[in-house]
Amino acid sequence: MSAYALARPFLFALGPETAHHGALRLSHFGLRASLPDRPVTVMGLHFPNPVGLAAGLDKDAAHIDGLAKLGFGFIEVGTVTPRAQ
């Protein structure tokens, strides 16, 4: 049985915000993923692979290192708003 299959019932019992913040905290515990190198250049920017993480997941940019271990070609963090949301 996979780790996800074991964790799924627990994760789905949590509220959405609790699960979201918990998953971000867990990203610091050494989970690593490796995506194949498929370099891509877009508008003059070079990325190691075309799989990226869009803005909004880590609004405070507090988990960049943990998320980077997952192998994304790029990570967009934070948000720009007049007030915290």
Buried (B, 14 or more C-beta within 10 A) or exposed (E): EEEEEEEEEEEEEEEEEEBBEEBBEEBEEEEEEEEEEEEBEEEEEEBBBEBEBEEEBBBEEEBEEBBBBBBBBBBBBEEEEEEEE
